[in-house]
Amino acid sequence: QSFQSLQRKRGIMSYSHHRRPYQHGHGYGYGHGHGHGHGGYGGGGSHSQQPQPSAASVAAAAVAAASAPAIDDEDASSVQQVVMEGLVVLKIAKHFHEEQMSGNRIVQGLLFGLVQDTRLEITNCFPFPRQSDDEEAANSGFGIVPVAEFDAAKYQLDIQKNFRQLNADYLTVGWYQSSAGAEFLTKEFVESQFHYQVGVLDAVALVYNPLKTSRGQLEFRAFRLSPALVKLMSDEDNVNQQRMKELMVNQANLVQELPVIIRNSHLANVLLAELEDSVASNAFSGLSLAMGSQLERQMKSLSTGCEVILQESSKYLNYQRSYKKYEKALQDQKMKIVYENQQRAQRGEEPLSEDAIDKSKLPKIGNPPVALDPVLVSAQLHQFTSELLETVGQSYGKLMLAEGIQFN
Amino acid sequence: AKVSSSSGALQLRVHPTVLLQIIDFYERRPENQLQVIGTLLGSSDSKGQVTATNCFSVPHSESEDSAAIDIEFQRAMFELHRKANPGESIVGWFSTGSSIRAPSVLIHDYYSRECRRPVHMLVNAEVDDSRPRMQFRAFVSTTFGVPGKTKGTMFVPIELRNEAYDDEAAACRVMQSGRNNIKRAVSLLDDVGNVRSAARNLSRMLEQVIAYVDSVLTDQQKADPQLGRSLAQLVNTVPKLDKETFDDMVNSSTKDLLMLSYLTTMIRTHLDFNEKLIAM
């Protein structure tokens, strides 16, 4: 009863570059994702075999592809569900656990797998090394790579090369990140996911919540940017209020969440059965009634989020006010010129053109506030509120349970 | 022949991540290969305990009496892993299969050059009706033979234990439910769902206990005093509060929770409102 080697469909695609997920204030160092023509993965159609490019040519192609192809609705991903293998679950949990012991709060890595019909299957993953801006930390010999030196593209290529030899899936289908509760919807998150999505249409961002694991639950959520947001961000210079209204990007429309299920092969299930007794964990730690610290933490995130929203609103109001002043001054000048022209016409002289407006006399206005930020923050706050409501519901359930036990 | 043992009280602790990965590599092996081998990564402490926390497979080929492994690959993969986690080093190697084969000595020899005292783990993943359990064994090598004359290598079994971080253990437990599902799917429950399933488990366990107590009372089973004592302990751990105190506690907690949900919903409405205003 040998187990047949699994027949897997593998599309050979050119390696997609990605920008290193967290840019600590450095400029964009890499080209954008290599957008390649593909007719979507749905239905298991045959993929066009592209020759494996060398690293240099890929870099050149990435630069050439900086003018990303236009994204229309036909390219929208057909993935409806994300399926993870237990292997990936354990690797991510272990990665977080080991990083946490050295004080790193956020861990990230790559996801590999394949797309089948409406399912995105994640079959393997690999962590990124720790990166830090701190020069001292980098030289302390703990393997922390300084941000400027880390070549994410080469790292990814190396992993893919090796995985290919091992017969493992080497198609990058996304990236993962740990988060404290629902706190993940930051600017860097959206930008990273954008770059992954441009390179691979079905790329997802997998968010792992380690706080739940300590209470005996598992939480993995998969997100991808909505097509509207992708359209908005693909034109980098033009992210303003106007376009956002056109594309209908509001805080409910930023990211789409995909349901995640975990699936193991038969052999893996046999292994899990073997381990059931020897790897014991408290199945009921989640029933503890002590939710106080948890609720406090969530309330704190909520209140800081609200403060940020207030700041953004006031920034916006200030901008509006100064813009009005500017407009008014502009109008005044125009009226003056018209009046001047009338007088000149009386005297038979050439009329002044509008260019004669003395720009230096106008009040200064700053740049308009970045329109995407408040929407991001409010989407993040929405996540916080959902998380809090969930916790509240859970606590209430547990209270009822305790009541039942007491009086029966 | 004298057996000179160079191993102390050696013990191998294996994390479930390693085992799941080995199974995965085994499933993905090329068509013509019967077994897979690979490197074990982890740490070892001075007391002779070796912990394996990660692994990766290495392409290899073997025949009756010889073996070849892709050393370049091994090194490259190890470098990659070390970048990701500098705390892990090579502690040994694994192989699938039912018994140690002749080429294993050669491979073990290679690994002795990579680490001080490599541990060899043997995983038998061939499971069928006659052999329903998987087998995991661990060995170290010692030399034996006549000193000065013929010498040979022997694999000595050492103790193998499963251990896991809490996170890994919790993940394994959640995934157990995939066994009973037709589609082998484990869907991740939200908070309330988790409480519900935990409560269901609890009630199932309680039912078993109650059935046992009933059968003892009706003389169908002999009473075990130790069990009885633990049962008594169990019943006593439920804190005995009088109704009033308990009601007070429940009420104040409920009030807190209601306040929180009210605040949260209000914040949410504000957010939507704010959005509409800005959009104008």
Boltz contact constraints between the chains, C-beta under 6 A:
constraints:
  - contact:
      token1: [A, 1]
      token2: [B, 128]
      max_distance: 6.0
  - contact:
      token1: [A, 5]
      token2: [B, 31]
      max_distance: 6.0
  - contact:
      token1: [A, 86]
      token2: [B, 20]
      max_distance: 6.0
  - contact:
      token1: [A, 86]
      token2: [B, 175]
      max_distance: 6.0
  - contact:
      token1: [A, 87]
      token2: [B, 20]
      max_distance: 6.0
  - contact:
      token1: [A, 87]
      token2: [B, 24]
      max_distance: 6.0
  - contact:
      token1: [A, 89]
      token2: [B, 171]
      max_distance: 6.0
  - contact:
      token1: [A, 90]
      token2: [B, 17]
      max_distance: 6.0
  - contact:
      token1: [A, 90]
      token2: [B, 20]
      max_distance: 6.0
  - contact:
      token1: [A, 90]
      token2: [B, 168]
      max_distance: 6.0
  - contact:
      token1: [A, 90]
      token2: [B, 171]
      max_distance: 6.0
  - contact:
      token1: [A, 91]
      token2: [B, 17]
      max_distance: 6.0
  - contact:
      token1: [A, 93]
      token2: [B, 167]
      max_distance: 6.0
  - contact:
      token1: [A, 93]
      token2: [B, 168]
      max_distance: 6.0
  - contact:
      token1: [A, 93]
      token2: [B, 171]
      max_distance: 6.0
  - contact:
      token1: [A, 94]
      token2: [B, 17]
      max_distance: 6.0
  - contact:
      token1: [A, 94]
      token2: [B, 168]
      max_distance: 6.0
  - contact:
      token1: [A, 97]
      token2: [B, 165]
      max_distance: 6.0
  - contact:
      token1: [A, 97]
      token2: [B, 167]
      max_distance: 6.0
  - contact:
      token1: [A, 127]
      token2: [B, 84]
      max_distance: 6.0
  - contact:
      token1: [A, 129]
      token2: [B, 83]
      max_distance: 6.0
  - contact:
      token1: [A, 129]
      token2: [B, 84]
      max_distance: 6.0
  - contact:
      token1: [A, 143]
      token2: [B, 86]
      max_distance: 6.0
  - contact:
      token1: [A, 158]
      token2: [B, 80]
      max_distance: 6.0
  - contact:
      token1: [A, 162]
      token2: [B, 77]
      max_distance: 6.0
  - contact:
      token1: [A, 165]
      token2: [B, 59]
      max_distance: 6.0
  - contact:
      token1: [A, 166]
      token2: [B, 57]
      max_distance: 6.0
  - contact:
      token1: [A, 167]
      token2: [B, 28]
      max_distance: 6.0
  - contact:
      token1: [A, 213]
      token2: [B, 167]
      max_distance: 6.0
  - contact:
      token1: [A, 213]
      token2: [B, 170]
      max_distance: 6.0
  - contact:
      token1: [A, 216]
      token2: [B, 170]
      max_distance: 6.0
  - contact:
      token1: [A, 217]
      token2: [B, 194]
      max_distance: 6.0
  - contact:
      token1: [A, 218]
      token2: [B, 171]
      max_distance: 6.0
  - contact:
      token1: [A, 218]
      token2: [B, 174]
      max_distance: 6.0
  - contact:
      token1: [A, 218]
      token2: [B, 188]
      max_distance: 6.0
  - contact:
      token1: [A, 250]
      token2: [B, 275]
      max_distance: 6.0
  - contact:
      token1: [A, 251]
      token2: [B, 275]
      max_distance: 6.0
  - contact:
      token1: [A, 260]
      token2: [B, 188]
      max_distance: 6.0
  - contact:
      token1: [A, 261]
      token2: [B, 185]
      max_distance: 6.0
  - contact:
      token1: [A, 261]
      token2: [B, 187]
      max_distance: 6.0
  - contact:
      token1: [A, 262]
      token2: [B, 175]
      max_distance: 6.0
  - contact:
      token1: [A, 262]
      token2: [B, 186]
      max_distance: 6.0
  - contact:
      token1: [A, 263]
      token2: [B, 184]
      max_distance: 6.0
  - contact:
      token1: [A, 263]
      token2: [B, 185]
      max_distance: 6.0
  - contact:
      token1: [A, 264]
      token2: [B, 178]
      max_distance: 6.0
  - contact:
      token1: [A, 267]
      token2: [B, 23]
      max_distance: 6.0
  - contact:
      token1: [A, 268]
      token2: [B, 23]
      max_distance: 6.0
  - contact:
      token1: [A, 269]
      token2: [B, 179]
      max_distance: 6.0
  - contact:
      token1: [A, 270]
      token2: [B, 127]
      max_distance: 6.0
  - contact:
      token1: [A, 271]
      token2: [B, 19]
      max_distance: 6.0
  - contact:
      token1: [A, 271]
      token2: [B, 23]
      max_distance: 6.0
  - contact:
      token1: [A, 272]
      token2: [B, 175]
      max_distance: 6.0
  - contact:
      token1: [A, 272]
      token2: [B, 176]
      max_distance: 6.0
  - contact:
      token1: [A, 274]
      token2: [B, 134]
      max_distance: 6.0
  - contact:
      token1: [A, 275]
      token2: [B, 16]
      max_distance: 6.0
  - contact:
      token1: [A, 275]
      token2: [B, 172]
      max_distance: 6.0
  - contact:
      token1: [A, 278]
      token2: [B, 162]
      max_distance: 6.0
  - contact:
      token1: [A, 279]
      token2: [B, 16]
      max_distance: 6.0
  - contact:
      token1: [A, 279]
      token2: [B, 162]
      max_distance: 6.0
  - contact:
      token1: [A, 279]
      token2: [B, 164]
      max_distance: 6.0
  - contact:
      token1: [A, 279]
      token2: [B, 169]
      max_distance: 6.0
  - contact:
      token1: [A, 279]
      token2: [B, 172]
      max_distance: 6.0
  - contact:
      token1: [A, 281]
      token2: [B, 169]
      max_distance: 6.0
  - contact:
      token1: [A, 281]
      token2: [B, 170]
      max_distance: 6.0
  - contact:
      token1: [A, 281]
      token2: [B, 173]
      max_distance: 6.0
  - contact:
      token1: [A, 284]
      token2: [B, 198]
      max_distance: 6.0
  - contact:
      token1: [A, 286]
      token2: [B, 194]
      max_distance: 6.0
  - contact:
      token1: [A, 286]
      token2: [B, 198]
      max_distance: 6.0
  - contact:
      token1: [A, 287]
      token2: [B, 198]
      max_distance: 6.0
  - contact:
      token1: [A, 378]
      token2: [B, 271]
      max_distance: 6.0
  - contact:
      token1: [A, 381]
      token2: [B, 271]
      max_distance: 6.0
  - contact:
      token1: [A, 385]
      token2: [B, 264]
      max_distance: 6.0
  - contact:
      token1: [A, 385]
      token2: [B, 267]
      max_distance: 6.0
  - contact:
      token1: [A, 385]
      token2: [B, 268]
      max_distance: 6.0
  - contact:
      token1: [A, 388]
      token2: [B, 264]
      max_distance: 6.0
  - contact:
      token1: [A, 389]
      token2: [B, 261]
      max_distance: 6.0
  - contact:
      token1: [A, 389]
      token2: [B, 264]
      max_distance: 6.0
  - contact:
      token1: [A, 390]
      token2: [B, 191]
      max_distance: 6.0
  - contact:
      token1: [A, 392]
      token2: [B, 257]
      max_distance: 6.0
  - contact:
      token1: [A, 392]
      token2: [B, 260]
      max_distance: 6.0
  - contact:
      token1: [A, 392]
      token2: [B, 261]
      max_distance: 6.0
  - contact:
      token1: [A, 393]
      token2: [B, 192]
      max_distance: 6.0
  - contact:
      token1: [A, 394]
      token2: [B, 191]
      max_distance: 6.0
  - contact:
      token1: [A, 394]
      token2: [B, 192]
      max_distance: 6.0
  - contact:
      token1: [A, 394]
      token2: [B, 195]
      max_distance: 6.0
  - contact:
      token1: [A, 395]
      token2: [B, 257]
      max_distance: 6.0
  - contact:
      token1: [A, 396]
      token2: [B, 257]
      max_distance: 6.0
  - contact:
      token1: [A, 397]
      token2: [B, 192]
      max_distance: 6.0
  - contact:
      token1: [A, 397]
      token2: [B, 195]
      max_distance: 6.0
  - contact:
      token1: [A, 399]
      token2: [B, 250]
      max_distance: 6.0
  - contact:
      token1: [A, 399]
      token2: [B, 253]
      max_distance: 6.0
  - contact:
      token1: [A, 401]
      token2: [B, 199]
      max_distance: 6.0
  - contact:
      token1: [A, 403]
      token2: [B, 250]
      max_distance: 6.0
  - contact:
      token1: [A, 406]
      token2: [B, 246]
      max_distance: 6.0
